[in-house]
Structure formats: C-alpha cells, structure tokens
Amino acid sequence: MPFAKEYNQHLQREISIDVDSLLKAVREAAGHDVHEHQSNDHAHMVTAEGKRYNNYGALAEAYHLDIRNYTVTEVNR
C-alpha cells in the first residue's frame, strides 16, 4: 500500500495519503482509469479523464472527495 506525503494548504500541515484508496475512489467516481506518472520528476502527478493533476489534493478536490478521508495517521505508543 503506497503512501505519499504532501503539504495540504487547507489543513496547513503535511499529510500522509493512502494513494491506493484515493485512486480507487477516483476511478469509481470518474468511471475511467486513472494513470499515475512514474518518473521522479512527476512523482505525484496523476492523469484522470485526460486532465493532469499535480498533487493528490487537487485530484481529490476535482472529484469532490475530502482528502482527509484518505490520510494515514500514525499513533505513537
């Protein structure tokens, strides 16, 4: 299960995103395949329905998904 770290402007902090869960939700909402760009230059770039998104937050917002539902929280014991 891959994770990505991004700074979220709305939350004003860096968040860890469960990429698989987010992409699955976008695929279901879009009804089309979602393509992740694999090069290091575009590590967080995703194409969905012919549109490119530079980060996972923008992708979630475009499909009216709350990025907080796809974050991973760590608990210290």
Order of alpha helices (4+ residues) and beta strands (2+ residues): beta-beta-alpha-beta-beta-beta-alpha
